[in-house]
């Protein structure tokens, strides 16, 4: 992963510090919890491979997906700055994670301030994506919501190296999409079919291809700058 241009380089000293912070690997099967929503996690994670998502659930079972997680994303730091558990994390595919003990986070900040800044930057980027989702849920109509989400995830998946001949891995069903953009399942289904009839995208057995990205960006009012390299912890 460090050879990918998607990530910023680190010095030898910083790499050794990350390795000393690291505490093994963990594999989680699709549909299983990486972080339990109702239980404080003693660990932080970097996602090595696969897809996951952060979510919150209401008492009646309704779920809001807060963000989707891709290789390189740092998981769990939000709870460090909040009272109580802020979210759960579920694996959408089989995922491999790098494990870090939460109680070593402050010593890392103290001894490696640049890595501490990188972790803060990653948390701020996650907050920015949640801000974008709030704009989507509050102001975009159904078609704009779906178009924006498809383009957003497609761009991130390409940058993470999940593209194959124009297709990106997309292990999400219509319920995941509905839970992310705040629509009913029926409304999500109708909107996806309408977009597909326009010839803007297509799905095939867990893969997504964007056929007309400029049109989909315009439809979703989603004009983002090129994705910049991100820190990799």
C-alpha positions in Angstrom: 0.0 0.0 0.0 2.8 2.4 0.8 4.0 2.2 -2.8 0.7 3.6 -4.0 0.6 7.3 -5.0 -2.7 7.5 -3.1 -0.7 7.8 0.1 1.8 10.3 1.4 5.4 9.0 2.1 6.7 8.6 5.6 10.3 8.7 6.9 12.1 5.6 8.2 11.8 6.9 11.8 8.0 7.4 11.3 7.6 3.9 9.8 9.4 2.4 12.7 7.1 4.3 15.1 4.1 3.0 13.3 5.4 -0.5 13.4 6.0 -0.2 17.2 2.4 1.1 17.6 1.1 -1.8 15.6 -0.3 -4.8 17.4 -1.0 -7.5 14.8 -3.7 -8.1 12.2 -7.3 -9.0 12.3 -9.6 -10.5 9.7 -13.4 -9.9 9.9 -15.9 -11.7 7.7 -18.5 -9.8 5.7 -21.5 -8.8 7.9 -19.6 -9.0 11.2 -18.7 -6.1 13.5 -15.3 -4.5 13.4 -16.5 -2.2 16.3 -19.6 -3.0 18.3 -22.0 0.0 18.4 -22.8 -0.5 22.1 -19.3 -1.3 23.4 -16.2 0.8 23.7 -13.4 -0.6 21.6 -9.9 -0.9 23.1 -8.4 -0.9 19.6 -8.0 1.3 16.6 -7.6 0.0 13.1 -6.2 0.7 9.6 -8.2 -1.0 6.9 -5.8 -3.0 4.8 -8.2 -4.6 2.3 -12.0 -4.8 1.7 -14.9 -2.5 2.4 -16.5 -1.5 5.7 -18.9 1.2 6.9 -19.6 3.3 10.0 -23.2 3.5 11.2 -25.5 4.4 14.0 -28.8 2.6 14.8 -31.9 4.1 16.4 -33.9 2.2 19.0 -36.4 0.9 16.5 -33.7 -0.6 14.3 -33.5 2.2 11.6 -29.8 2.6 10.6 -27.9 5.6 9.2 -24.7 4.8 7.4 -22.3 7.6 8.3 -19.4 6.8 5.9 -17.9 4.1 3.8 -14.4 2.8 4.6 -11.8 1.8 2.1 -8.2 0.5 2.3 -6.0 3.1 4.1 -8.8 4.5 6.2 -8.1 4.8 10.0 -10.9 3.5 12.1 -12.1 4.3 15.6 -10.4 7.5 16.5 -13.8 9.4 16.8 -14.5 7.6 20.1 -11.3 9.1 21.5 -12.8 12.5 21.5 -16.4 11.8 22.5 -18.5 10.8 25.5 -19.7 7.3 25.0 -19.7 5.2 21.8 -20.3 7.3 18.7 -20.8 4.6 16.1 -20.4 1.0 15.0 -18.3 -0.4 12.2 -19.4 -3.4 10.0 -17.4 -5.2 7.4 -19.2 -5.1 4.0 -16.7 -7.7 2.6 -14.1 -9.8 4.2 -11.7 -7.2 5.6 -8.1 -7.3 6.8 -7.2 -4.8 9.5 -4.0 -3.5 11.1 -4.6 -3.4 14.9 -3.4 -0.6 17.2 -4.0 -0.5 21.0 -6.0 2.6 21.8 -4.0 3.3 25.0 -0.9 3.9 22.9 -2.4 6.7 20.9 -1.4 9.6 23.2 2.3 8.3 23.5 2.4 8.2 19.7 1.1 11.8 19.5 3.7 12.8 22.1 6.7 11.1 20.5 5.7 11.6 16.8 3.9 14.9 16.4 3.8 14.6 12.6 2.1 11.2 12.8 -0.3 12.8 15.4 -1.1 15.5 12.8 -1.7 12.8 10.2 -4.2 11.0 12.4 -5.9 14.4 13.2 -6.0 15.1 9.4 -7.6 11.7 8.7 -10.3 12.4 11.4 -10.9 15.9 9.9 -11.3 14.3 6.4 -13.8 11.9 7.8 -15.7 14.8 9.3 -15.7 16.6 6.0 -17.3 13.5 4.3 -20.0 13.5 7.0 -20.6 17.2 6.3 -21.0 16.3 2.6 -23.5 13.6 3.6 -25.5 16.1 5.7 -25.7 18.4 2.7 -26.9 15.5 0.6 -29.6 14.4 3.1 -30.7 18.0 3.8 -30.7 19.6 0.3 -30.2 17.1 -2.5 -33.3 15.4 -4.1 -33.4 11.7 -4.5 -31.7 11.6 -7.9 -29.0 14.0 -6.8 -28.4 11.9 -3.7 -27.9 8.6 -5.5 -25.8 10.3 -8.3 -23.5 11.9 -5.7 -23.0 8.7 -3.7 -22.2 6.6 -6.7 -19.6 9.2 -8.0 -18.1 9.6 -4.5 -17.6 5.9 -3.9 -16.4 5.3 -7.5 -13.7 7.9 -7.2 -12.5 6.7 -3.8 -12.5 3.1 -5.0 -10.5 3.9 -8.1 -8.0 5.8 -5.9 -7.7 2.8 -3.6 -6.8 0.5 -6.4 -10.1 -1.3 -6.6 -10.6 -0.7 -10.3 -10.6 -3.4 -13.0 -11.1 -2.4 -16.6 -13.3 0.5 -15.7 -15.2 -1.4 -13.0 -14.8 -1.0 -9.2 -15.8 -3.4 -6.5 -19.2 -2.4 -5.1 -20.4 -4.8 -2.5 -23.4 -2.8 -1.4 -27.1 -3.5 -1.9 -30.0 -1.1 -2.2 -30.6 -1.1 1.5 -27.0 0.1 2.1 -27.6 2.9 -0.3 -30.9 3.8 1.2 -29.4 3.9 4.7 -26.6 6.1 3.5 -28.7 8.8 1.8 -31.8 8.7 3.9 -34.4 7.4 1.4 -36.8 4.5 1.7 -35.9 1.3 0.0 -38.7 1.7 -2.6 -37.6 5.2 -3.5 -34.0 4.1 -3.7 -34.9 1.3 -6.1 -36.9 3.6 -8.4 -34.1 6.2 -8.4 -31.4 3.6 -9.3 -33.6 2.2 -12.1 -34.2 5.7 -13.5 -30.4 6.5 -13.5 -29.6 3.2 -15.1 -32.2 3.8 -17.9 -30.4 7.1 -18.6 -27.2 5.0 -19.3 -25.1 6.7 -16.6 -24.0 3.6 -14.7 -24.4 -0.1 -14.5 -24.0 -2.8 -11.8 -22.9 -6.4 -12.4 -22.5 -8.9 -9.6 -21.0 -6.6 -7.0 -19.2 -4.3 -9.4 -20.0 -0.8 -10.6 -19.1 1.0 -13.8 -19.7 4.7 -14.4 -20.6 5.1 -18.1 -20.9 9.0 -18.2 -19.1 10.5 -15.2 -19.5 14.1 -16.3 -23.2 13.7 -16.6 -23.5 11.9 -13.3 -21.4 14.6 -11.6 -23.6 17.3 -13.1 -26.8 15.4 -12.0 -25.5 15.0 -8.5 -24.1 18.6 -8.3 -20.9 16.9 -7.3 -17.8 18.7 -8.5 -14.9 17.7 -6.3 -11.3 18.5 -6.7 -8.9 15.7 -7.6 -8.4 13.4 -4.5 -5.1 14.3 -2.8 -2.7 11.7 -1.3 -3.6 10.8 2.3 -1.6 9.7 5.3 -1.4 6.0 5.9 -1.0 4.9 9.5 
